[in-house]
Each structure stands twice: as structure tokens, then as C-alpha cells.
Amino acid sequence: MANCLIYQEFVSKYDSIIKGGILDFENHNIYTYLDKEFENELIINPNFIVWYIKCKLGKIRISSSSNQNQSWENEVEKILAGD
């Protein structure tokens, strides 16, 4: 499946900063978006860490050392909704 490969590529690329679990989204546009955002974050914050990206009570939750978590959650929700 293409989305599995995208997921695996994303996890592999960010293996050194991912300290927890990452949800396997069917919509690979989410990984494209987060890839761009994480690349930018690593420029600003070289010690950037992601603890998890998950779905809790029907909402996307991102826990990281960035102050952009809520913004990323909102954008991922929009992508999932097809906006």
C-alpha cells in the first residue's frame, strides 16, 4: 500500500526525533504537511523531539517539544476533513 510506504518513509526519516508512537494515517498528505513542518522546526529548534502523534477521543493529538503542536493538530484535522 502506498500510504504504508509513505508512513514508513516518514518514520524512518524522523526516527532520531520520534520518541513514541506515530499514527499510520491513510491520507499521505498529512505526512507531506508534517514533513515540511518538521523540517522547518528542526532549523529553528535542532533539539526538536516528537513524543507522539495519535487520535484521542476523535481528535488528533501531537505532543512534541515545539510550540506549534496545536497549529499542527488543527491543520491535520483540516486535511482529514478534506479542507
N, C-alpha and C positions, 0 to 999 in steps of 0.2 A: 504494500500500500504506500502511495506517495506520502501521505501525511505521517506515516511511521518513520519514513526516511528523513523527512524534514525534522520531526521530533528528535530523532537520533542525532542528526547533524547539529541541531541546536544544543542539545545536552552535551554532546562531545565538544563543541566549540567553547562552551562555558563551564566545562567540568571543574576547572580550578576555582570558580567562584560560587558554584552551586553547592550548598551545604545540606540541602534537604531534598524534598520531592518536587518534581515539576509535573503538572497535569499534562497528559497527552491530548491536546486539542485536535479535533477533526479539521478545523479551519486553519490551514497553514499560514494564512495572512497574519495570524496572531504572532507566529514565530518571526515573520518578516518584520513586523512592527517592533516586537521586543528586541530583536537583534539590533535594529537601528538605535533604539533607546539605550540598550546596554552598552553598545559601542561608545555612544556619547557620554554615558555615565562613567565609563572607565577612563575617559580622558579627563573628566572633572575630578573623579574620585578613584584613583588607582587601587584603593583598598576595598572597593565595592564587593559586597557579598550578597547572595540571594539565599534566603533560608527556605522559602517555599513559594510555589505558585499553585493554588488549589481552588476548588469550588467548595464553599461552605454556606449552607443554608440558601443555595441557589445563587450566590454571589461569588464573583471572582475575588480572591484574596492573594495579594502579593506581599511578602514580607522580605525586606532587604535593608541594607544599610543606607539606602537612598531616601531622600525626602520626596521622591517622585511616586511613591507607591500608589497613592490614591489616584493620581492622574493616570498612571498606567492601568490601574484597575478599571477606571471609567472608560478608557479607550478600548480595552479588551472587551468590555461589556458591549460597547457600540459595535465592534467588529462581529461579535457573536450574534448581535441582533440584526446584523445586515445593514447597518447605517453607513 
